[in-house]
Amino acid sequence: MRRSIYHRSVPYLFLLPFIAFFFVFMAYPIVFSLMLCFGKYKSASFTFTGIGNFSFVLSDPLFFKALFNTFLMMVIQVPVQTALALILASLLNVKKLKGKGIMRMVVFMPVLLDAVSYSIVFGMFFNYENGIVNNVIRLLGGDGLQWLNLGWLAKTVLIIAITWRWTGYNTVIMLSGLQNIPEDLYEAASIDGAGRIRQFFAITVPGLKQVLIFAVILSVNGMLQLFTEPYLLTGGGPVNETLTIVQYLYKKGFKSFDFGVASAGSYILVLIIAALTFLQIKVTKEDKGR
């Protein structure tokens, strides 16, 4: 009897560290942050305020400024990154291409770099005084640009940096999808007289539709949670032109110490991400049903 009880309890003993980790570092913070949404926590005392924190966030012009900045960069960066990844994946999938293994590794390598390190490097590249980009512009007879001190230029630098880092990740995803498209389709299209470009749009793109949607979902979620690059490169400036939603939450929580507002804003962000993800998944299911 004791042996039977022992054998039954062994699996739970192995699960115990994970369960403890889950409750301490995941479940408890979620419940505590949800509680903070409906009150203010100061000097170890909690004051219930109802939906006051949500009302503050949804009436704060700075929140909508951060929301606009995030969505603007997202609607530019995601299509550009997806298109580049698709082109690179198609090129790396060519059978006769030599050194494919090395080229795939080079394309994927930026993903392995630490976000802080590469953000600092990009900051040096686009530095006004002695950055490589401005030095090249001056050599060509032009004037250096205030890349990180003008709103639209700062957004451009952020889009370039994020695209450079994550294009390789999406390339690998699409490359795996390309390898599942039957070669017979391309051979039949060639016999019918279809060129490479027509094959790309008639076979490759439709065959990768589900993979493309998956890659877009990942990219959209990543952009909505953007923090490190704007924090290190621009600090949200100039004049909040590159302030993102997560930066807004960070400032409210760790600069103003208004954790109730920060928690309410974070749950609004979660709802936005969930709504967009649901919409994209619904489009995917409808497409499968046709």
MIDO-117027 format. One record per residue (C-alpha): x, y, z; residue in three letters. Coordinates in Angstrom, 3 decimals, always signed. Each point is the difference from the previous one (the first is absolute). Example, Ala and Ser with C-alpha at 12.3 -4.5 7.8 and 13.67 -1.06 7.14 Angstrom:
2
<<+12.300 -4.500 +7.800> 'ALA'>
<<+1.370 +3.440 -0.660> 'SER'>
This chain:
290
<<+0.000 +0.000 +0.000> 'MET'>
<<+2.762 +2.415 +0.985> 'ARG'>
<<+1.977 -0.915 -3.120> 'ARG'>
<<-3.085 +0.717 -2.123> 'SER'>
<<-0.474 +3.429 +1.621> 'ILE'>
<<+3.714 +0.711 -0.481> 'TYR'>
<<-0.115 -0.862 -3.716> 'HIS'>
<<-3.062 +2.178 -0.498> 'ARG'>
<<+1.589 +2.970 +1.747> 'SER'>
<<+3.357 -0.147 -1.866> 'VAL'>
<<-1.253 +1.788 -3.168> 'PRO'>
<<-1.455 +2.807 +2.124> 'TYR'>
<<+3.303 +0.385 +1.840> 'LEU'>
<<+1.750 +0.530 -3.343> 'PHE'>
<<-2.659 +2.543 -0.987> 'LEU'>
<<+0.225 +1.848 +3.316> 'LEU'>
<<+2.910 +2.344 -0.974> 'PRO'>
<<-1.803 +1.052 -3.186> 'PHE'>
<<-3.304 +0.490 +1.857> 'ILE'>
<<+1.764 +2.115 +2.641> 'ALA'>
<<+1.744 +2.041 -2.716> 'PHE'>
<<-3.298 +0.492 -1.845> 'PHE'>
<<-1.882 +1.263 +3.056> 'PHE'>
<<+2.799 +2.247 +1.292> 'VAL'>
<<+1.188 +1.549 -3.274> 'PHE'>
<<-3.088 -0.224 -2.247> 'MET'>
<<-3.327 -0.550 +1.759> 'ALA'>
<<+0.681 +2.336 +2.938> 'TYR'>
<<+1.252 +2.943 -2.157> 'PRO'>
<<-3.027 -0.374 -2.305> 'ILE'>
<<-2.471 +0.051 +2.911> 'VAL'>
<<+1.861 +2.820 +1.775> 'PHE'>
<<+0.193 +2.162 -3.154> 'SER'>
<<-3.710 -0.611 -0.627> 'LEU'>
<<-0.710 +1.204 +3.531> 'MET'>
<<+2.164 +3.094 -0.583> 'LEU'>
<<-2.135 +0.893 -3.033> 'CYS'>
<<-2.843 +0.906 +2.338> 'PHE'>
<<+1.846 +1.999 +2.602> 'GLY'>
<<+3.093 +1.857 +1.144> 'LYS'>
<<+2.781 -1.633 +1.969> 'TYR'>
<<+2.072 +2.406 +2.080> 'LYS'>
<<+1.947 -0.418 +3.226> 'SER'>
<<-1.040 -3.660 +0.266> 'ALA'>
<<-3.683 +0.999 -0.019> 'SER'>
<<-2.544 -0.691 -2.725> 'PHE'>
<<-2.814 +2.424 -0.850> 'THR'>
<<-2.812 -1.215 -2.240> 'PHE'>
<<-0.774 +2.436 -2.850> 'THR'>
<<-2.264 -2.093 -2.245> 'GLY'>
<<+0.587 +0.626 -3.695> 'ILE'>
<<+1.821 +3.268 +0.702> 'GLY'>
<<+3.325 -1.298 -1.336> 'ASN'>
<<-1.583 -1.173 -3.244> 'PHE'>
<<-1.773 +3.356 -0.367> 'SER'>
<<+3.291 +1.826 +0.509> 'PHE'>
<<+1.821 -2.060 -2.634> 'VAL'>
<<-2.798 +0.307 -2.559> 'LEU'>
<<-0.156 +3.771 +0.504> 'SER'>
<<+3.769 +0.570 -0.017> 'ASP'>
<<+1.184 +1.628 -3.282> 'PRO'>
<<+3.482 -1.447 +0.574> 'LEU'>
<<-1.393 -3.551 -0.052> 'PHE'>
<<-1.631 +0.615 -3.373> 'PHE'>
<<+3.203 +1.630 -1.245> 'LYS'>
<<+1.909 -3.154 +0.978> 'ALA'>
<<-2.723 -2.142 -1.589> 'LEU'>
<<+0.209 +2.001 -3.239> 'PHE'>
<<+3.819 -0.220 -0.108> 'ASN'>
<<-0.090 -3.750 +0.584> 'THR'>
<<-2.633 -0.672 -2.654> 'PHE'>
<<+1.669 +2.318 -2.529> 'LEU'>
<<+3.335 -1.799 +0.307> 'MET'>
<<-1.791 -3.364 -0.010> 'MET'>
<<-1.950 +0.587 -3.244> 'VAL'>
<<+3.254 +0.995 -1.738> 'ILE'>
<<+2.436 -2.461 +1.561> 'GLN'>
<<-2.049 -3.210 -0.127> 'VAL'>
<<-0.743 +0.050 -3.785> 'PRO'>
<<+3.606 +0.997 -0.816> 'VAL'>
<<+1.439 -2.732 +2.218> 'GLN'>
<<-2.431 -2.622 -1.327> 'THR'>
<<+0.801 +0.874 -3.628> 'ALA'>
<<+3.768 -0.090 +0.614> 'LEU'>
<<-0.264 -3.317 +1.854> 'ALA'>
<<-2.049 -1.504 -2.833> 'LEU'>
<<+2.513 +1.130 -2.634> 'ILE'>
<<+2.978 -1.258 +2.025> 'LEU'>
<<-1.698 -3.338 +0.694> 'ALA'>
<<-0.746 -0.443 -3.716> 'SER'>
<<+3.629 +0.744 -0.910> 'LEU'>
<<+1.368 -2.338 +2.678> 'LEU'>
<<-2.328 -2.751 -1.208> 'ASN'>
<<+1.565 -0.123 -3.478> 'VAL'>
<<+1.427 -3.499 -0.499> 'LYS'>
<<+3.098 +1.028 -1.959> 'LYS'>
<<+1.021 +2.683 +2.489> 'LEU'>
<<+3.479 -0.680 +1.409> 'LYS'>
<<+0.835 +0.541 +3.655> 'GLY'>
<<-3.645 -0.053 +1.075> 'LYS'>
<<+0.863 -1.129 +3.525> 'GLY'>
<<+2.378 +2.915 +0.619> 'ILE'>
<<-2.387 +2.514 -1.573> 'MET'>
<<-2.894 -1.211 +2.153> 'ARG'>
<<+2.171 +0.317 +3.095> 'MET'>
<<+1.010 +3.567 -0.965> 'VAL'>
<<-3.639 +0.985 -0.594> 'VAL'>
<<-1.076 -1.430 +3.369> 'PHE'>
<<+2.985 +1.330 +1.991> 'MET'>
<<-1.495 +3.435 +0.920> 'PRO'>
<<-2.735 -1.803 +1.972> 'VAL'>
<<+2.660 -1.439 +2.310> 'LEU'>
<<+1.395 +3.416 +0.917> 'LEU'>
<<-0.913 +1.616 +3.289> 'ASP'>
<<-2.597 +2.765 -0.459> 'ALA'>
<<+1.983 +2.440 +2.142> 'VAL'>
<<+3.247 -0.577 -1.921> 'SER'>
<<-1.428 +0.431 -3.464> 'TYR'>
<<-2.051 +3.045 +1.068> 'SER'>
<<+3.189 +1.683 +1.214> 'ILE'>
<<+1.727 -0.839 -3.303> 'VAL'>
<<-2.868 +1.498 -2.012> 'PHE'>
<<+0.180 +3.093 +2.203> 'GLY'>
<<+3.685 +0.335 -0.926> 'MET'>
<<-0.748 -0.514 -3.707> 'PHE'>
<<-2.583 +2.794 -0.058> 'PHE'>
<<+1.786 +2.394 +2.357> 'ASN'>
<<-0.121 +3.570 -1.365> 'TYR'>
<<+3.594 +0.976 +0.765> 'GLU'>
<<+2.048 -3.047 -0.991> 'ASN'>
<<-2.421 -2.742 -1.046> 'GLY'>
<<+0.908 -2.109 -3.025> 'ILE'>
<<-3.202 +0.923 -1.861> 'VAL'>
<<+0.544 +3.754 +0.337> 'ASN'>
<<+3.697 -0.348 -0.855> 'ASN'>
<<-0.945 -1.704 -3.267> 'VAL'>
<<-2.582 +2.725 -0.742> 'ILE'>
<<+2.642 +2.692 +0.625> 'ARG'>
<<+2.510 -1.779 -2.255> 'LEU'>
<<-2.615 +0.128 -2.755> 'LEU'>
<<-0.343 +3.761 +0.496> 'GLY'>
<<-3.159 +0.056 +2.120> 'GLY'>
<<-0.740 +1.208 +3.509> 'ASP'>
<<-0.298 -2.369 +2.925> 'GLY'>
<<-3.524 -0.750 +1.185> 'LEU'>
<<-1.355 +0.130 +3.539> 'GLN'>
<<-1.068 -3.636 -0.198> 'TRP'>
<<-0.915 -0.396 +3.655> 'LEU'>
<<-1.213 +3.544 +0.643> 'ASN'>
<<-2.728 +0.366 -2.638> 'LEU'>
<<-3.269 -1.908 +0.404> 'GLY'>
<<-0.363 -1.633 -3.425> 'TRP'>
<<+3.738 -0.714 -0.285> 'LEU'>
<<+0.072 -1.569 +3.471> 'ALA'>
<<-2.947 -2.223 -0.949> 'LYS'>
<<+1.869 -0.957 -3.189> 'THR'>
<<+3.089 -1.023 +1.985> 'VAL'>
<<-2.128 -2.132 +2.343> 'LEU'>
<<-1.737 -1.706 -2.932> 'ILE'>
<<+3.367 -0.714 -1.668> 'ILE'>
<<+1.482 -1.390 +3.232> 'ALA'>
<<-2.963 -2.261 +0.809> 'ILE'>
<<-0.271 -1.221 -3.598> 'THR'>
<<+3.728 -0.771 -0.122> 'TRP'>
<<-0.230 -2.087 +3.149> 'ARG'>
<<-3.207 -1.983 -0.605> 'TRP'>
<<-0.100 -0.548 -3.772> 'THR'>
<<+2.235 -3.061 +0.357> 'GLY'>
<<-2.390 -1.570 +2.501> 'TYR'>
<<-2.934 +0.339 -2.387> 'ASN'>
<<+2.187 -1.200 -2.864> 'THR'>
<<+0.609 -3.313 +1.782> 'VAL'>
<<-3.744 -0.385 +0.666> 'ILE'>
<<-0.826 +0.589 -3.666> 'MET'>
<<+2.846 -2.191 -1.185> 'LEU'>
<<-1.500 -2.933 +1.896> 'SER'>
<<-3.327 +0.730 -1.688> 'GLY'>
<<+1.583 +0.186 -3.453> 'LEU'>
<<+1.502 -3.447 +0.422> 'GLN'>
<<-3.515 -1.413 +0.468> 'ASN'>
<<-1.215 +1.270 -3.381> 'ILE'>
<<+0.162 -2.909 -2.507> 'PRO'>
<<+2.565 +0.450 -2.792> 'GLU'>
<<-2.512 -1.545 -2.414> 'ASP'>
<<-1.996 +3.228 +0.052> 'LEU'>
<<+2.979 +2.018 -1.228> 'TYR'>
<<+0.853 -2.586 -2.646> 'GLU'>
<<-3.588 -0.016 -1.292> 'ALA'>
<<-0.026 +3.806 -0.064> 'ALA'>
<<+3.275 +0.047 -1.965> 'SER'>
<<-1.442 -2.403 -2.562> 'ILE'>
<<-3.015 +2.320 -0.354> 'ASP'>
<<+2.384 +2.876 -0.735> 'GLY'>
<<-0.206 +1.844 +3.325> 'ALA'>
<<+3.113 +2.020 +0.844> 'GLY'>
<<+1.679 +0.333 +3.392> 'ARG'>
<<-1.928 +3.131 +0.978> 'ILE'>
<<-3.360 -1.511 -0.945> 'ARG'>
<<+0.879 -3.211 +1.883> 'GLN'>
<<+0.890 +2.096 +3.040> 'PHE'>
<<-3.389 +1.730 +0.130> 'PHE'>
<<-2.082 -2.968 -1.209> 'ALA'>
<<+1.637 -2.815 +2.009> 'ILE'>
<<+2.425 +1.270 +2.656> 'THR'>
<<-2.112 +2.739 +1.587> 'VAL'>
<<-3.278 -2.037 +0.135> 'PRO'>
<<+1.926 -3.033 +1.275> 'GLY'>
<<+1.484 +2.084 +2.811> 'LEU'>
<<-3.221 +1.773 +0.985> 'LYS'>
<<-0.345 -1.713 +3.394> 'GLN'>
<<+3.704 +0.443 +0.746> 'VAL'>
<<-0.186 +3.666 -1.002> 'LEU'>
<<-2.949 +0.600 +2.327> 'ILE'>
<<+1.872 -1.722 +2.847> 'PHE'>
<<+3.084 +2.164 -0.635> 'ALA'>
<<-2.139 +3.145 -0.121> 'VAL'>
<<-1.668 -0.892 +3.332> 'ILE'>
<<+3.423 -0.393 +1.637> 'LEU'>
<<+1.248 +3.263 -1.507> 'SER'>
<<-3.105 +1.976 +0.992> 'VAL'>
<<+0.165 -1.286 +3.582> 'ASN'>
<<+3.709 +0.809 +0.132> 'GLY'>
<<-0.537 +3.578 -1.215> 'MET'>
<<-2.820 +0.587 +2.482> 'LEU'>
<<+2.416 -1.004 +2.782> 'GLN'>
<<+2.874 +2.107 -1.364> 'LEU'>
<<+2.164 +1.472 +2.764> 'PHE'>
<<+3.763 -0.609 -0.079> 'THR'>
<<+0.895 +1.690 -3.300> 'GLU'>
<<-1.891 +3.287 +0.519> 'PRO'>
<<+1.024 +0.083 +3.661> 'TYR'>
<<+3.712 -0.251 -0.827> 'LEU'>
<<+0.131 +1.844 -3.337> 'LEU'>
<<-2.355 +2.930 +0.556> 'THR'>
<<-1.389 -0.255 +3.521> 'GLY'>
<<-3.434 +0.529 -1.528> 'GLY'>
<<+1.029 +3.380 -1.429> 'GLY'>
<<+0.199 +2.396 -1.557> 'PRO'>
<<-3.081 +1.430 +1.747> 'VAL'>
<<-1.564 -3.482 +0.388> 'ASN'>
<<+0.121 -0.599 -3.784> 'GLU'>
<<+1.334 -3.543 +0.503> 'THR'>
<<-1.727 -0.738 +3.310> 'LEU'>
<<-1.561 -3.482 -0.155> 'THR'>
<<-2.799 -1.498 +2.096> 'ILE'>
<<+2.390 -2.073 +2.115> 'VAL'>
<<+2.223 +3.043 +0.576> 'GLN'>
<<-3.077 +1.900 +1.160> 'TYR'>
<<-0.810 -2.804 +2.466> 'LEU'>
<<+3.627 -0.099 +1.169> 'TYR'>
<<+0.024 +3.739 +0.694> 'LYS'>
<<-3.278 -0.152 +1.893> 'LYS'>
<<+1.133 -2.963 +2.082> 'GLY'>
<<+3.704 +0.602 +0.635> 'PHE'>
<<+0.392 +3.752 -0.453> 'LYS'>
<<-3.276 +1.321 +1.430> 'SER'>
<<-0.499 -3.075 +2.240> 'PHE'>
<<-3.673 -0.077 -0.968> 'ASP'>
<<-0.273 -3.769 -0.204> 'PHE'>
<<-3.798 +0.053 -0.150> 'GLY'>
<<-0.002 +2.013 -3.234> 'VAL'>
<<+2.853 -2.107 -1.396> 'ALA'>
<<-1.896 -3.220 +0.783> 'SER'>
<<-3.213 +1.322 -1.564> 'ALA'>
<<+1.920 +1.032 -3.117> 'GLY'>
<<+1.659 -3.406 -0.220> 'SER'>
<<-3.379 -1.761 +0.033> 'TYR'>
<<-1.268 +2.348 -2.711> 'ILE'>
<<+3.073 -0.988 -2.034> 'LEU'>
<<-0.742 -3.688 +0.637> 'VAL'>
<<-3.546 +0.516 -1.312> 'LEU'>
<<+1.333 +1.747 -3.125> 'ILE'>
<<+2.449 -2.850 -0.692> 'ILE'>
<<-2.689 -2.623 +0.665> 'ALA'>
<<-2.468 +1.759 -2.326> 'ALA'>
<<+2.520 +0.278 -2.849> 'LEU'>
<<+1.141 -3.600 +0.453> 'THR'>
<<-3.614 -1.224 +0.043> 'PHE'>
<<-0.724 +1.960 -3.185> 'LEU'>
<<+3.035 -1.451 -1.776> 'GLN'>
<<-0.835 -3.563 +1.108> 'ILE'>
<<-3.607 +0.461 -1.120> 'LYS'>
<<+1.186 +1.132 -3.442> 'VAL'>
<<+2.235 -3.092 -0.137> 'THR'>
<<-2.884 -2.359 +0.854> 'LYS'>
<<-2.319 +1.636 -2.530> 'GLU'>
<<+2.691 -0.344 -2.638> 'ASP'>
<<+0.405 -3.708 +0.816> 'LYS'>
<<-3.742 -0.555 -0.354> 'GLY'>
<<-0.077 +1.312 -3.559> 'ARG'>
